[in-house]
Amino acid sequence: MPNPDFSNVKSGSSSTAPSDSSKASGQTYVVKPGDSLSKIAQHVYGNMNDWRKIYEANRDIIQDPDLIHPGQTLRLP
């Protein structure tokens, strides 16, 4: 049996995630009850000390990094 010919196949990628050029990574996180920026950073980045990255990316919606609210959608850099 001959080997299949894949010479006309082009590489590419696809995603079901929405594209938004205003977001560097395109990822968001919806705050849940009991969340804090450090808990979210631990979950997303594996380091709770990276909370400031999330805060800096969301300064337009977070006035106090100690006060985030369930239902807020945060950009993840």
Jmol script that loads the backbone (N, CA, C; Angstrom):
load data "model"
ATOM      1  N   MET A   1       0.851  -1.177   0.000  1.00  0.00           N
ATOM      2  CA  MET A   1       0.000   0.000   0.000  1.00  0.00           C
ATOM      3  C   MET A   1       0.898   1.244   0.000  1.00  0.00           C
ATOM      4  N   PRO A   2       0.691   2.166  -0.935  1.00  0.00           N
ATOM      5  CA  PRO A   2       1.550   3.347  -1.029  1.00  0.00           C
ATOM      6  C   PRO A   2       1.279   4.327   0.120  1.00  0.00           C
ATOM      7  N   ASN A   3       2.320   5.105   0.433  1.00  0.00           N
ATOM      8  CA  ASN A   3       2.166   6.127   1.469  1.00  0.00           C
ATOM      9  C   ASN A   3       1.308   7.266   0.945  1.00  0.00           C
ATOM     10  N   PRO A   4       0.448   7.851   1.788  1.00  0.00           N
ATOM     11  CA  PRO A   4      -0.384   8.968   1.341  1.00  0.00           C
ATOM     12  C   PRO A   4       0.492  10.197   1.046  1.00  0.00           C
ATOM     13  N   ASP A   5       0.046  11.000   0.089  1.00  0.00           N
ATOM     14  CA  ASP A   5       0.771  12.205  -0.306  1.00  0.00           C
ATOM     15  C   ASP A   5       0.135  13.416   0.373  1.00  0.00           C
ATOM     16  N   PHE A   6       0.857  14.035   1.296  1.00  0.00           N
ATOM     17  CA  PHE A   6       0.374  15.213   2.013  1.00  0.00           C
ATOM     18  C   PHE A   6       1.098  16.478   1.568  1.00  0.00           C
ATOM     19  N   SER A   7       1.696  16.470   0.389  1.00  0.00           N
ATOM     20  CA  SER A   7       2.505  17.601  -0.055  1.00  0.00           C
ATOM     21  C   SER A   7       1.688  18.871  -0.279  1.00  0.00           C
ATOM     22  N   ASN A   8       0.388  18.733  -0.490  1.00  0.00           N
ATOM     23  CA  ASN A   8      -0.438  19.925  -0.712  1.00  0.00           C
ATOM     24  C   ASN A   8      -1.101  20.446   0.562  1.00  0.00           C
ATOM     25  N   VAL A   9      -0.816  19.848   1.714  1.00  0.00           N
ATOM     26  CA  VAL A   9      -1.410  20.277   2.971  1.00  0.00           C
ATOM     27  C   VAL A   9      -0.627  21.466   3.510  1.00  0.00           C
ATOM     28  N   LYS A  10      -1.357  22.513   3.918  1.00  0.00           N
ATOM     29  CA  LYS A  10      -0.736  23.705   4.474  1.00  0.00           C
ATOM     30  C   LYS A  10      -0.960  23.730   5.973  1.00  0.00           C
ATOM     31  N   SER A  11       0.044  24.215   6.698  1.00  0.00           N
ATOM     32  CA  SER A  11      -0.101  24.300   8.147  1.00  0.00           C
ATOM     33  C   SER A  11      -0.940  25.509   8.505  1.00  0.00           C
ATOM     34  N   GLY A  12      -1.483  25.484   9.682  1.00  0.00           N
ATOM     35  CA  GLY A  12      -2.306  26.590  10.158  1.00  0.00           C
ATOM     36  C   GLY A  12      -2.826  26.255  11.532  1.00  0.00           C
ATOM     37  N   SER A  13      -3.616  27.143  12.051  1.00  0.00           N
ATOM     38  CA  SER A  13      -4.219  26.885  13.351  1.00  0.00           C
ATOM     39  C   SER A  13      -5.624  27.429  13.353  1.00  0.00           C
ATOM     40  N   SER A  14      -6.393  26.933  14.283  1.00  0.00           N
ATOM     41  CA  SER A  14      -7.749  27.438  14.423  1.00  0.00           C
ATOM     42  C   SER A  14      -8.061  27.529  15.900  1.00  0.00           C
ATOM     43  N   SER A  15      -9.027  28.362  16.187  1.00  0.00           N
ATOM     44  CA  SER A  15      -9.415  28.547  17.577  1.00  0.00           C
ATOM     45  C   SER A  15     -10.878  28.927  17.626  1.00  0.00           C
ATOM     46  N   THR A  16     -11.545  28.503  18.678  1.00  0.00           N
ATOM     47  CA  THR A  16     -12.923  28.920  18.883  1.00  0.00           C
ATOM     48  C   THR A  16     -12.987  30.132  19.792  1.00  0.00           C
ATOM     49  N   ALA A  17     -11.812  30.570  20.292  1.00  0.00           N
ATOM     50  CA  ALA A  17     -11.772  31.742  21.161  1.00  0.00           C
ATOM     51  C   ALA A  17     -12.015  33.000  20.345  1.00  0.00           C
ATOM     52  N   PRO A  18     -12.768  33.946  20.903  1.00  0.00           N
ATOM     53  CA  PRO A  18     -13.000  35.187  20.170  1.00  0.00           C
ATOM     54  C   PRO A  18     -11.709  35.977  20.007  1.00  0.00           C
ATOM     55  N   SER A  19     -11.587  36.646  18.883  1.00  0.00           N
ATOM     56  CA  SER A  19     -10.405  37.447  18.631  1.00  0.00           C
ATOM     57  C   SER A  19     -10.693  38.886  19.024  1.00  0.00           C
ATOM     58  N   ASP A  20      -9.794  39.478  19.819  1.00  0.00           N
ATOM     59  CA  ASP A  20      -9.944  40.863  20.238  1.00  0.00           C
ATOM     60  C   ASP A  20      -8.562  41.475  20.297  1.00  0.00           C
ATOM     61  N   SER A  21      -8.253  42.351  19.361  1.00  0.00           N
ATOM     62  CA  SER A  21      -6.912  42.901  19.272  1.00  0.00           C
ATOM     63  C   SER A  21      -6.567  43.811  20.444  1.00  0.00           C
ATOM     64  N   SER A  22      -7.558  44.241  21.236  1.00  0.00           N
ATOM     65  CA  SER A  22      -7.259  45.104  22.369  1.00  0.00           C
ATOM     66  C   SER A  22      -6.711  44.316  23.557  1.00  0.00           C
ATOM     67  N   LYS A  23      -6.781  43.003  23.495  1.00  0.00           N
ATOM     68  CA  LYS A  23      -6.284  42.156  24.570  1.00  0.00           C
ATOM     69  C   LYS A  23      -5.012  41.469  24.096  1.00  0.00           C
ATOM     70  N   ALA A  24      -3.952  41.638  24.846  1.00  0.00           N
ATOM     71  CA  ALA A  24      -2.670  41.078  24.439  1.00  0.00           C
ATOM     72  C   ALA A  24      -2.746  39.560  24.299  1.00  0.00           C
ATOM     73  N   SER A  25      -3.288  38.881  25.299  1.00  0.00           N
ATOM     74  CA  SER A  25      -3.333  37.424  25.252  1.00  0.00           C
ATOM     75  C   SER A  25      -4.694  36.912  24.804  1.00  0.00           C
ATOM     76  N   GLY A  26      -5.702  37.771  24.831  1.00  0.00           N
ATOM     77  CA  GLY A  26      -7.034  37.355  24.438  1.00  0.00           C
ATOM     78  C   GLY A  26      -7.760  36.577  25.516  1.00  0.00           C
ATOM     79  N   GLN A  27      -7.142  36.425  26.682  1.00  0.00           N
ATOM     80  CA  GLN A  27      -7.783  35.662  27.733  1.00  0.00           C
ATOM     81  C   GLN A  27      -8.443  36.588  28.745  1.00  0.00           C
ATOM     82  N   THR A  28      -9.534  36.099  29.301  1.00  0.00           N
ATOM     83  CA  THR A  28     -10.219  36.828  30.360  1.00  0.00           C
ATOM     84  C   THR A  28     -10.542  35.860  31.483  1.00  0.00           C
ATOM     85  N   TYR A  29     -10.891  36.426  32.626  1.00  0.00           N
ATOM     86  CA  TYR A  29     -11.266  35.627  33.779  1.00  0.00           C
ATOM     87  C   TYR A  29     -12.438  36.316  34.454  1.00  0.00           C
ATOM     88  N   VAL A  30     -13.478  35.561  34.756  1.00  0.00           N
ATOM     89  CA  VAL A  30     -14.637  36.100  35.460  1.00  0.00           C
ATOM     90  C   VAL A  30     -14.457  35.801  36.948  1.00  0.00           C
ATOM     91  N   VAL A  31     -14.468  36.861  37.751  1.00  0.00           N
ATOM     92  CA  VAL A  31     -14.247  36.749  39.196  1.00  0.00           C
ATOM     93  C   VAL A  31     -15.380  35.951  39.838  1.00  0.00           C
ATOM     94  N   LYS A  32     -14.998  35.011  40.694  1.00  0.00           N
ATOM     95  CA  LYS A  32     -15.949  34.180  41.435  1.00  0.00           C
ATOM     96  C   LYS A  32     -15.942  34.608  42.908  1.00  0.00           C
ATOM     97  N   PRO A  33     -17.003  34.293  43.641  1.00  0.00           N
ATOM     98  CA  PRO A  33     -17.014  34.616  45.071  1.00  0.00           C
ATOM     99  C   PRO A  33     -15.797  34.004  45.771  1.00  0.00           C
ATOM    100  N   GLY A  34     -15.144  34.798  46.612  1.00  0.00           N
ATOM    101  CA  GLY A  34     -13.975  34.315  47.343  1.00  0.00           C
ATOM    102  C   GLY A  34     -12.658  34.540  46.621  1.00  0.00           C
ATOM    103  N   ASP A  35     -12.706  34.982  45.371  1.00  0.00           N
ATOM    104  CA  ASP A  35     -11.482  35.238  44.619  1.00  0.00           C
ATOM    105  C   ASP A  35     -10.764  36.485  45.119  1.00  0.00           C
ATOM    106  N   SER A  36      -9.467  36.494  44.914  1.00  0.00           N
ATOM    107  CA  SER A  36      -8.634  37.680  45.121  1.00  0.00           C
ATOM    108  C   SER A  36      -7.663  37.696  43.945  1.00  0.00           C
ATOM    109  N   LEU A  37      -7.011  38.817  43.732  1.00  0.00           N
ATOM    110  CA  LEU A  37      -6.055  38.885  42.628  1.00  0.00           C
ATOM    111  C   LEU A  37      -4.927  37.871  42.824  1.00  0.00           C
ATOM    112  N   SER A  38      -4.494  37.674  44.065  1.00  0.00           N
ATOM    113  CA  SER A  38      -3.420  36.700  44.294  1.00  0.00           C
ATOM    114  C   SER A  38      -3.895  35.266  44.046  1.00  0.00           C
ATOM    115  N   LYS A  39      -5.137  34.950  44.395  1.00  0.00           N
ATOM    116  CA  LYS A  39      -5.676  33.607  44.120  1.00  0.00           C
ATOM    117  C   LYS A  39      -5.788  33.374  42.617  1.00  0.00           C
ATOM    118  N   ILE A  40      -6.236  34.403  41.898  1.00  0.00           N
ATOM    119  CA  ILE A  40      -6.362  34.279  40.445  1.00  0.00           C
ATOM    120  C   ILE A  40      -4.977  34.111  39.822  1.00  0.00           C
ATOM    121  N   ALA A  41      -3.994  34.897  40.294  1.00  0.00           N
ATOM    122  CA  ALA A  41      -2.630  34.790  39.773  1.00  0.00           C
ATOM    123  C   ALA A  41      -2.053  33.391  40.033  1.00  0.00           C
ATOM    124  N   GLN A  42      -2.312  32.850  41.199  1.00  0.00           N
ATOM    125  CA  GLN A  42      -1.840  31.498  41.519  1.00  0.00           C
ATOM    126  C   GLN A  42      -2.444  30.483  40.552  1.00  0.00           C
ATOM    127  N   HIS A  43      -3.735  30.619  40.306  1.00  0.00           N
ATOM    128  CA  HIS A  43      -4.442  29.699  39.414  1.00  0.00           C
ATOM    129  C   HIS A  43      -3.963  29.832  37.966  1.00  0.00           C
ATOM    130  N   VAL A  44      -3.810  31.066  37.498  1.00  0.00           N
ATOM    131  CA  VAL A  44      -3.492  31.309  36.090  1.00  0.00           C
ATOM    132  C   VAL A  44      -1.997  31.179  35.798  1.00  0.00           C
ATOM    133  N   TYR A  45      -1.167  31.785  36.654  1.00  0.00           N
ATOM    134  CA  TYR A  45       0.276  31.838  36.390  1.00  0.00           C
ATOM    135  C   TYR A  45       1.103  30.882  37.240  1.00  0.00           C
ATOM    136  N   GLY A  46       0.479  30.312  38.284  1.00  0.00           N
ATOM    137  CA  GLY A  46       1.219  29.427  39.165  1.00  0.00           C
ATOM    138  C   GLY A  46       2.037  30.171  40.206  1.00  0.00           C
ATOM    139  N   ASN A  47       1.834  31.495  40.321  1.00  0.00           N
ATOM    140  CA  ASN A  47       2.570  32.306  41.286  1.00  0.00           C
ATOM    141  C   ASN A  47       1.653  33.406  41.801  1.00  0.00           C
ATOM    142  N   MET A  48       1.310  33.335  43.071  1.00  0.00           N
ATOM    143  CA  MET A  48       0.378  34.321  43.628  1.00  0.00           C
ATOM    144  C   MET A  48       0.962  35.736  43.636  1.00  0.00           C
ATOM    145  N   ASN A  49       2.272  35.858  43.578  1.00  0.00           N
ATOM    146  CA  ASN A  49       2.903  37.176  43.575  1.00  0.00           C
ATOM    147  C   ASN A  49       2.765  37.902  42.236  1.00  0.00           C
ATOM    148  N   ASP A  50       2.220  37.244  41.235  1.00  0.00           N
ATOM    149  CA  ASP A  50       1.997  37.879  39.931  1.00  0.00           C
ATOM    150  C   ASP A  50       0.662  38.627  39.867  1.00  0.00           C
ATOM    151  N   TRP A  51       0.008  38.840  41.014  1.00  0.00           N
ATOM    152  CA  TRP A  51      -1.283  39.524  41.047  1.00  0.00           C
ATOM    153  C   TRP A  51      -1.192  40.913  40.436  1.00  0.00           C
ATOM    154  N   ARG A  52      -0.037  41.559  40.565  1.00  0.00           N
ATOM    155  CA  ARG A  52       0.108  42.923  40.066  1.00  0.00           C
ATOM    156  C   ARG A  52      -0.050  42.993  38.543  1.00  0.00           C
ATOM    157  N   LYS A  53       0.338  41.928  37.829  1.00  0.00           N
ATOM    158  CA  LYS A  53       0.148  41.881  36.365  1.00  0.00           C
ATOM    159  C   LYS A  53      -1.336  42.050  36.029  1.00  0.00           C
ATOM    160  N   ILE A  54      -2.170  41.332  36.768  1.00  0.00           N
ATOM    161  CA  ILE A  54      -3.613  41.389  36.526  1.00  0.00           C
ATOM    162  C   ILE A  54      -4.146  42.770  36.889  1.00  0.00           C
ATOM    163  N   TYR A  55      -3.695  43.291  38.017  1.00  0.00           N
ATOM    164  CA  TYR A  55      -4.125  44.623  38.450  1.00  0.00           C
ATOM    165  C   TYR A  55      -3.748  45.679  37.413  1.00  0.00           C
ATOM    166  N   GLU A  56      -2.516  45.684  36.955  1.00  0.00           N
ATOM    167  CA  GLU A  56      -2.059  46.686  35.978  1.00  0.00           C
ATOM    168  C   GLU A  56      -2.845  46.593  34.673  1.00  0.00           C
ATOM    169  N   ALA A  57      -3.201  45.392  34.266  1.00  0.00           N
ATOM    170  CA  ALA A  57      -3.953  45.208  33.015  1.00  0.00           C
ATOM    171  C   ALA A  57      -5.412  45.627  33.152  1.00  0.00           C
ATOM    172  N   ASN A  58      -5.873  45.820  34.394  1.00  0.00           N
ATOM    173  CA  ASN A  58      -7.287  46.113  34.636  1.00  0.00           C
ATOM    174  C   ASN A  58      -7.499  47.360  35.483  1.00  0.00           C
ATOM    175  N   ARG A  59      -6.532  48.256  35.486  1.00  0.00           N
ATOM    176  CA  ARG A  59      -6.633  49.466  36.317  1.00  0.00           C
ATOM    177  C   ARG A  59      -7.853  50.308  35.962  1.00  0.00           C
ATOM    178  N   ASP A  60      -8.337  50.171  34.737  1.00  0.00           N
ATOM    179  CA  ASP A  60      -9.525  50.932  34.335  1.00  0.00           C
ATOM    180  C   ASP A  60     -10.789  50.456  35.042  1.00  0.00           C
ATOM    181  N   ILE A  61     -10.800  49.216  35.540  1.00  0.00           N
ATOM    182  CA  ILE A  61     -11.996  48.704  36.217  1.00  0.00           C
ATOM    183  C   ILE A  61     -11.756  48.348  37.686  1.00  0.00           C
ATOM    184  N   ILE A  62     -10.485  48.304  38.114  1.00  0.00           N
ATOM    185  CA  ILE A  62     -10.167  48.001  39.515  1.00  0.00           C
ATOM    186  C   ILE A  62      -9.551  49.247  40.143  1.00  0.00           C
ATOM    187  N   GLN A  63     -10.279  49.859  41.087  1.00  0.00           N
ATOM    188  CA  GLN A  63      -9.739  51.020  41.783  1.00  0.00           C
ATOM    189  C   GLN A  63      -8.835  50.580  42.937  1.00  0.00           C
ATOM    190  N   ASP A  64      -9.224  49.521  43.629  1.00  0.00           N
ATOM    191  CA  ASP A  64      -8.484  49.021  44.786  1.00  0.00           C
ATOM    192  C   ASP A  64      -8.204  47.534  44.545  1.00  0.00           C
ATOM    193  N   PRO A  65      -6.933  47.127  44.486  1.00  0.00           N
ATOM    194  CA  PRO A  65      -6.638  45.719  44.204  1.00  0.00           C
ATOM    195  C   PRO A  65      -7.163  44.750  45.261  1.00  0.00           C
ATOM    196  N   ASP A  66      -7.529  45.266  46.431  1.00  0.00           N
ATOM    197  CA  ASP A  66      -8.100  44.412  47.470  1.00  0.00           C
ATOM    198  C   ASP A  66      -9.611  44.274  47.334  1.00  0.00           C
ATOM    199  N   LEU A  67     -10.206  45.003  46.394  1.00  0.00           N
ATOM    200  CA  LEU A  67     -11.660  44.968  46.219  1.00  0.00           C
ATOM    201  C   LEU A  67     -12.032  44.631  44.789  1.00  0.00           C
ATOM    202  N   ILE A  68     -12.159  43.334  44.537  1.00  0.00           N
ATOM    203  CA  ILE A  68     -12.699  42.886  43.253  1.00  0.00           C
ATOM    204  C   ILE A  68     -14.030  42.213  43.562  1.00  0.00           C
ATOM    205  N   HIS A  69     -14.892  42.150  42.575  1.00  0.00           N
ATOM    206  CA  HIS A  69     -16.256  41.698  42.818  1.00  0.00           C
ATOM    207  C   HIS A  69     -16.638  40.536  41.905  1.00  0.00           C
ATOM    208  N   PRO A  70     -17.391  39.563  42.439  1.00  0.00           N
ATOM    209  CA  PRO A  70     -17.872  38.459  41.609  1.00  0.00           C
ATOM    210  C   PRO A  70     -18.609  39.009  40.381  1.00  0.00           C
ATOM    211  N   GLY A  71     -18.329  38.394  39.253  1.00  0.00           N
ATOM    212  CA  GLY A  71     -18.963  38.797  38.007  1.00  0.00           C
ATOM    213  C   GLY A  71     -18.108  39.735  37.166  1.00  0.00           C
ATOM    214  N   GLN A  72     -17.090  40.370  37.780  1.00  0.00           N
ATOM    215  CA  GLN A  72     -16.199  41.229  36.996  1.00  0.00           C
ATOM    216  C   GLN A  72     -15.412  40.364  36.011  1.00  0.00           C
ATOM    217  N   THR A  73     -15.246  40.863  34.805  1.00  0.00           N
ATOM    218  CA  THR A  73     -14.432  40.180  33.806  1.00  0.00           C
ATOM    219  C   THR A  73     -13.094  40.904  33.721  1.00  0.00           C
ATOM    220  N   LEU A  74     -12.031  40.170  34.046  1.00  0.00           N
ATOM    221  CA  LEU A  74     -10.694  40.741  34.061  1.00  0.00           C
ATOM    222  C   LEU A  74      -9.883  40.259  32.860  1.00  0.00           C
ATOM    223  N   ARG A  75      -9.095  41.148  32.288  1.00  0.00           N
ATOM    224  CA  ARG A  75      -8.168  40.779  31.222  1.00  0.00           C
ATOM    225  C   ARG A  75      -6.947  40.129  31.858  1.00  0.00           C
ATOM    226  N   LEU A  76      -6.464  39.070  31.243  1.00  0.00           N
ATOM    227  CA  LEU A  76      -5.269  38.396  31.731  1.00  0.00           C
ATOM    228  C   LEU A  76      -4.127  38.669  30.752  1.00  0.00           C
ATOM    229  N   PRO A  77      -3.100  39.378  31.212  1.00  0.00           N
ATOM    230  CA  PRO A  77      -1.974  39.689  30.325  1.00  0.00           C
ATOM    231  C   PRO A  77      -1.093  38.476  30.074  1.00  0.00           C
TER     232      PRO A  77
END
end "model"
wireframe off; spacefill off
backbone 0.3
color backbone group
